Amino acid sequence: MLLSPTHDGNRMMSRSETARRVALEVVQRLRDHGYQALWAGGCVRDILLGIEPLDYDVATSAVPQQVVAVFGKRHTRLVGAAFGVVLYVDPDTRIQVEIATFRTDASYSDGRHPDAVTFSTPEEDALRRDFTINGMFYDPLEGRVIDYVGGRKDLEAGVIRAIGDPEARIAEDKLRMLRAVRFAARFGFEIEPRTFDAIRRHAGEIEVVAPERICMEVQRTLECQRASEAVRLWHRTGLLPHLFPEIAEDDLVDAAARLLEHLSCADWIVKLAALMVPWGDSQKQVDWQEVARRIQRRLRLSNDQRKVFEYCLSAQPVLARAPELRWSQVQPVVVHEACCQALELLEARCRAGQAPSACRDAIAWVQQRLKLPPEQLNPPPLITGDDLKAAGIPPGRHYSRILARVREMQLDGELVDAATALQHARRIWQEIASTSGGPRR
């Protein structure tokens, strides 16, 4: 039985409890003004599964202008007025609740947005939603589930089923194909055969969806604990070649999924990098910088995300052989802010049997190095560009080469003071000048 929200005055309310209280108040205020109002969609599904929702959606008979009148312009924002959607921000907690008018949708010419909407009834509103488990309502004042689409039965059976005609639901929004996979993986459910077959038939159409929307769905999927099962489902449904063609072969899919099963890191960018590891292992040589740029374009990753993705992959061979390499080769990798994530990826490769057993010793070696005091792990450079200029070395692009070589010698213990470092800098400059015919500016 579903319980009404309660408040224990002897303790602080959790984020989920606060969200529930605010969502209850939203329903109550709309009812007080004579409108129908119900919790809708994913929050109802999660409550029935025993999961505390962090976000609540409310469906109502009130149209956007009426919702704004109830809660005031200061606390509301029209985020989809054409589709009957208003965002309410609770002034005390800053908790947000999306309030949508019951509606039916017309055709979807762009495969994402309805061409027009008609405000309607709860039953008609349920019929426009994606999957039965997301099509239920809940009356929090009466403690009653309202189910027009058989969602509760499918929830109990562990089934992801499109509401009505799967072909029509996918035609309305192609992203629903990825959402079906995410829900199946997240909850350990099966995709109902007709829905599964429709996804297979239309898998290639996922490419018409905006990269930003695909990226968000990939992120949510990889953040699931059962991300490995999602990768297998991407493959079985035919979606994988349109997401990550690099790993679309059976053996690479299996290797990527097994690696995810052994990866403890929750960071979805690290999981994204893990998908590429088996493919990289199958290549003679990989330019991870170019791969990262390709994935960035495909998913519209931020520059910071791209850099972490690239680093986690390019760092693998260095970390795996760290004890046998010069410290100047290893140190720039170890001091990177994402080193711990890259180590977790290497550990997962060891557990999955996808890296030499000697990697375990390398991981332990690197972890010991990470415990060094900052002045030992990453000492300041002995000299800078200003020192080179003061020493009479003409400025130019060669400065970076000189400073890089001096830094290597410093890290490897060959140089310990600035005076000696400057002497070597002059020698390096003379070598550059003699081989290049003079400085390059």
C-alpha positions in Angstrom: 0.0 0.0 0.0 1.3 3.5 -0.9 1.7 5.8 2.1 1.1 9.5 2.3 4.1 11.7 3.0 5.0 12.1 6.7 7.2 14.4 8.5 9.2 13.6 11.6 9.9 16.8 13.5 12.8 15.2 15.3 15.0 15.0 12.1 15.8 16.8 8.9 13.8 15.7 5.9 15.7 14.0 3.1 15.8 15.5 -0.4 13.3 12.8 -1.6 11.0 13.5 1.4 11.1 17.2 0.8 10.3 16.7 -2.9 7.4 14.5 -2.0 6.0 17.1 0.4 6.2 19.9 -2.2 4.6 17.7 -4.8 1.8 16.9 -2.4 1.3 20.6 -1.7 1.1 21.3 -5.5 -1.7 18.7 -5.9 -3.5 20.1 -2.9 -3.4 23.7 -4.0 -4.6 22.8 -7.5 -7.5 20.8 -6.0 -8.3 23.7 -3.7 -8.8 25.8 -6.8 -11.2 23.3 -8.3 -8.8 21.5 -10.7 -8.0 17.9 -11.2 -4.4 17.1 -10.2 -2.4 13.9 -10.0 1.2 12.7 -9.8 2.1 11.3 -13.1 4.7 9.2 -15.0 8.1 8.1 -13.6 7.5 9.1 -10.0 4.4 6.8 -9.9 6.4 4.0 -11.4 9.3 4.4 -8.9 6.9 4.6 -5.9 5.3 1.3 -6.9 8.8 -0.2 -7.2 9.8 1.0 -3.7 12.1 3.6 -5.0 12.0 7.1 -3.5 11.6 9.6 -6.4 13.7 12.7 -6.4 11.5 14.4 -8.9 7.8 14.6 -9.3 5.6 15.5 -12.3 2.0 16.7 -11.8 -0.7 16.3 -14.4 -3.7 18.6 -14.1 -6.9 19.9 -15.8 -5.6 23.4 -15.3 -4.2 25.1 -18.4 -0.9 26.9 -18.1 -2.4 30.3 -17.5 -4.5 28.9 -14.7 -1.5 27.1 -13.2 0.4 30.4 -13.2 -2.6 32.1 -11.5 -2.6 29.5 -8.7 1.1 29.6 -7.9 2.0 33.2 -9.1 4.4 34.4 -11.8 7.3 34.7 -9.3 7.3 31.0 -8.7 6.5 29.6 -12.1 8.1 29.5 -15.5 6.6 28.5 -18.8 8.9 25.8 -20.2 6.5 24.5 -22.8 3.4 26.6 -22.9 2.5 25.3 -26.3 2.5 21.8 -24.8 0.8 22.8 -21.6 3.9 22.6 -19.3 4.7 24.9 -16.4 7.7 24.6 -14.0 6.9 25.5 -10.4 9.8 26.3 -8.1 8.9 26.1 -4.4 10.1 29.3 -2.8 11.2 27.7 0.5 13.1 24.7 -0.8 13.8 25.5 -4.4 12.4 22.1 -5.3 11.0 22.1 -8.8 7.8 20.4 -9.9 6.8 20.1 -13.6 3.1 20.7 -14.0 1.5 19.6 -17.3 -2.0 20.0 -18.5 -3.8 16.7 -19.5 -3.4 16.6 -23.3 -3.5 14.6 -26.5 -0.9 15.1 -29.2 -1.3 15.5 -32.9 1.3 14.1 -35.4 5.0 14.5 -34.8 6.5 15.8 -38.1 10.0 16.2 -36.6 10.0 12.9 -34.7 10.3 14.7 -31.4 7.6 17.4 -30.8 3.9 17.2 -31.5 2.7 19.5 -34.2 -0.2 20.5 -32.0 -1.7 19.5 -28.7 -5.3 19.5 -27.5 -6.0 19.7 -23.7 -7.9 16.6 -22.7 -8.6 14.1 -19.9 -6.4 11.9 -17.7 -7.2 8.8 -19.8 -6.4 10.5 -23.1 -3.2 11.9 -21.5 -2.1 8.4 -20.5 -2.6 7.1 -24.0 -0.1 9.6 -25.5 2.8 8.5 -23.1 5.6 6.2 -24.1 5.5 3.0 -22.0 2.8 1.5 -19.8 5.0 1.6 -16.7 5.3 5.4 -17.3 1.6 5.9 -18.1 0.1 5.7 -14.6 -1.2 8.4 -12.3 -1.4 8.5 -8.5 -3.8 10.4 -6.3 -1.6 11.3 -3.2 -4.6 12.6 -1.3 -6.6 9.4 -1.6 -3.6 7.0 -1.9 -4.9 5.6 -5.1 -3.2 4.4 -8.4 -5.0 5.3 -11.6 -4.0 3.0 -14.4 -5.6 3.2 -17.9 -2.9 1.4 -19.7 -2.0 -1.8 -17.7 1.1 -0.3 -16.4 0.8 -1.9 -12.9 0.5 -5.4 -14.4 3.5 -4.8 -16.6 5.5 -3.4 -13.7 4.7 -6.6 -11.7 5.7 -8.8 -14.7 8.9 -6.8 -15.4 7.9 -5.8 -18.9 8.7 -2.7 -21.0 5.7 -2.3 -23.3 4.9 0.6 -25.6 1.4 2.1 -25.0 -0.8 1.2 -28.0 1.0 0.8 -31.3 4.8 0.6 -30.8 5.4 1.8 -34.3 3.4 5.0 -33.6 5.1 5.6 -30.3 8.5 5.4 -31.9 7.4 7.5 -34.9 6.4 10.2 -32.4 9.8 10.3 -30.7 12.7 8.2 -31.9 14.5 8.6 -28.6 12.0 6.3 -27.1 14.0 3.4 -28.5 16.9 4.3 -26.3 14.6 5.0 -23.3 13.2 1.4 -23.7 16.7 0.0 -23.4 17.5 2.2 -20.4 14.4 1.2 -18.5 14.9 -2.5 -19.3 18.5 -2.3 -18.1 17.8 -0.1 -15.0 15.0 -2.3 -13.7 16.2 -5.7 -15.1 13.0 -5.9 -17.2 12.3 -7.5 -20.6 11.3 -5.5 -23.6 7.9 -6.8 -24.8 8.3 -8.6 -28.3 6.2 -6.2 -30.4 8.0 -3.2 -28.9 11.4 -5.0 -29.3 10.7 -5.8 -33.0 9.6 -2.2 -33.7 12.9 -0.9 -32.2 14.8 -3.3 -34.4 12.9 -2.1 -37.5 13.5 1.5 -36.8 16.9 1.5 -35.1 18.6 3.4 -37.9 16.2 6.3 -37.4 17.9 7.1 -34.1 20.4 9.1 -36.2 17.8 11.8 -36.8 17.7 12.6 -33.1 19.7 15.6 -31.9 23.1 14.6 -30.6 22.5 16.4 -27.4 19.4 14.3 -26.6 21.2 11.1 -27.5 24.1 12.1 -25.2 21.7 12.7 -22.3 20.1 9.3 -22.8 23.5 7.6 -23.2 24.6 9.3 -20.0 21.6 8.2 -18.0 22.0 4.7 -19.4 25.6 4.3 -18.5 24.9 5.7 -15.0 22.7 2.6 -14.4 24.2 -0.2 -12.3 23.3 -2.6 -15.1 25.0 -0.6 -17.9 26.5 -3.8 -19.2 23.1 -5.1 -20.0 22.2 -1.9 -21.7 25.2 -2.3 -24.1 24.0 -5.9 -24.9 20.5 -4.6 -25.5 21.8 -1.8 -27.8 23.4 -4.6 -29.8 20.4 -6.9 -29.8 18.1 -4.1 -30.9 20.4 -2.9 -33.7 20.9 0.5 -32.1 24.6 0.0 -31.3 26.0 0.5 -34.9 24.3 3.9 -34.9 25.7 4.8 -31.5 29.1 3.3 -31.3 30.0 1.5 -34.6 33.5 0.9 -33.3 32.2 -1.9 -31.0 29.3 -3.3 -33.0 30.9 -6.7 -33.5 29.8 -9.6 -31.3 33.2 -10.2 -29.6 33.8 -6.5 -28.9 30.3 -6.0 -27.5 30.8 -8.9 -25.1 34.2 -7.6 -24.1 32.9 -4.1 -23.5 29.9 -5.4 -21.5 32.2 -7.6 -19.3 34.5 -4.7 -18.7 31.6 -2.6 -17.5 30.5 -5.4 -15.1 33.9 -5.1 -13.4 34.1 -1.3 -13.4 33.3 0.1 -10.0 33.6 3.8 -11.1 30.2 5.5 -11.4 31.5 8.3 -13.7 29.6 7.8 -17.0 32.5 9.3 -19.0 34.8 6.6 -17.6 32.2 4.0 -18.6 32.1 5.6 -22.0 35.9 5.2 -22.3 35.5 1.6 -21.1 33.3 0.9 -24.2 36.2 1.8 -26.4 38.9 -0.2 -24.7 38.2 -3.6 -26.4 38.1 -1.8 -29.8 41.5 -0.1 -29.0 43.0 -3.5 -28.0 41.9 -4.9 -31.4 43.8 -2.1 -33.3 47.5 -2.0 -34.1 47.7 1.6 -33.2 45.1 4.1 -32.0 45.1 7.9 -32.0 43.0 8.4 -28.9 43.0 12.1 -29.4 41.3 11.7 -32.8 38.9 9.1 -31.3 38.0 11.5 -28.5 37.2 14.2 -31.0 35.1 11.9 -33.0 33.1 10.9 -30.0 32.8 14.5 -28.9 31.3 15.4 -32.3 28.9 12.4 -32.1 27.6 13.2 -28.6 28.4 16.9 -28.3 30.6 16.3 -25.3 32.0 19.3 -23.5 35.7 19.9 -23.8 36.2 18.8 -20.2 34.4 15.6 -20.8 36.4 14.9 -24.0 39.6 15.5 -22.1 38.8 13.0 -19.4 37.6 10.5 -22.0 40.8 10.8 -24.0 43.0 10.8 -20.9 41.5 7.6 -19.4 42.2 5.8 -22.7 45.6 7.2 -23.5 46.9 6.7 -20.0 46.2 3.0 -20.0 49.5 1.8 -21.6 51.6 4.1 -19.4 49.9 3.1 -16.2 50.1 -0.6 -17.1 53.9 -0.4 -17.5 54.6 2.4 -15.0 57.3 0.6 -12.9 59.5 -0.1 -16.0 59.2 3.4 -17.5 61.2 6.5 -16.7 59.5 8.7 -14.0 59.4 11.5 -16.5 57.2 9.4 -18.7 54.9 8.4 -15.9 54.7 11.5 -13.8 52.6 13.7 -16.2 50.0 10.9 -16.3 50.0 10.3 -12.6 49.5 13.9 -11.6 46.4 14.3 -13.9 43.2 15.0 -12.0 41.5 12.0 -13.5 44.3 9.5 -12.6 42.2 7.7 -10.0 39.5 7.1 -12.7 42.0 5.8 -15.2 43.4 3.5 -12.5 39.9 2.2 -11.8 39.5 1.4 -15.5 42.8 -0.4 -15.5 41.7 -2.4 -12.4 38.5 -3.3 -14.2 40.5 -4.6 -17.2 42.6 -6.8 -14.8 39.4 -8.2 -13.2 37.9 -8.8 -16.6 41.0 -10.6 -17.8 41.6 -7.9 -20.4 45.0 -6.8 -19.2 48.2 -8.6 -18.2 48.4 -9.8 -14.6 51.5 -7.7 -14.1 49.2 -4.7 -14.2 48.1 -5.3 -10.6 51.7 -4.6 -9.5 51.8 -1.5 -11.7 48.5 -0.3 -10.1 50.0 -0.8 -6.6 53.2 1.0 -7.6 51.2 4.0 -8.9 49.0 4.1 -5.9 52.2 4.3 -3.7 53.5 7.2 -5.8 50.2 9.0 -5.4 50.9 9.1 -1.6 54.1 11.1 -2.1 54.1 14.7 -0.7 53.1 17.2 -3.3 56.6 18.7 -3.5 57.9 15.2 -4.5 55.1 14.1 -6.7 54.9 17.3 -8.7 57.8 19.6 -7.8 57.8 23.1 -9.4 59.9 23.5 -12.5 63.6 24.5 -11.9 63.4 27.1 -14.6 60.8 29.1 -16.7 60.7 30.9 -19.9 61.6 34.1 -18.1 64.9 32.4 -17.0 65.6 31.4 -20.6 65.1 35.0 -21.8 67.3 36.4 -19.0 70.0 33.9 -20.0 70.1 35.4 -23.5 68.3 32.7 -25.3 66.1 34.3 -28.0 62.4 33.7 -27.6 60.6 31.3 -30.0 58.8 28.0 -30.3 61.9 26.2 -29.2 61.3 27.4 -25.6 58.7 24.6 -25.1 61.2 22.0 -26.3 63.9 23.3 -24.1 61.7 23.5 -21.0 60.2 20.1 -21.7 63.7 18.4 -21.9 64.9 20.2 -18.8 61.7 19.1 -17.0 62.3 15.5 -18.0 65.8 15.6 -16.6 64.6 17.2 -13.4 61.9 14.5 -12.8 64.4 11.7 -13.6 66.8 13.2 -10.9 69.5 14.3 -13.4 69.0 18.0 -12.4 68.5 19.3 -8.9 69.1 23.1 -9.0 68.2 26.0 -11.2 71.9 26.9 -12.1 72.6 23.4 -13.5 69.2 23.4 -15.2 70.1 26.7 -17.0 73.4 25.3 -18.1 71.6 22.3 -19.7 69.1 24.7 -21.2 71.9 26.6 -23.0 73.4 23.4 -24.3 70.0 22.2 -25.6 69.5 25.6 -27.3 72.9 25.3 -29.0 71.9 21.9 -30.3 68.6 23.2 -31.6 70.3 26.2 -33.2 73.0 24.1 -34.9 70.6 21.6 -36.4 67.9 24.1 -37.5 70.1 26.9 -38.8 68.9 29.3 -36.2 65.9 30.1 -34.0 62.4 29.8 -35.1 60.2 32.6 -33.9 
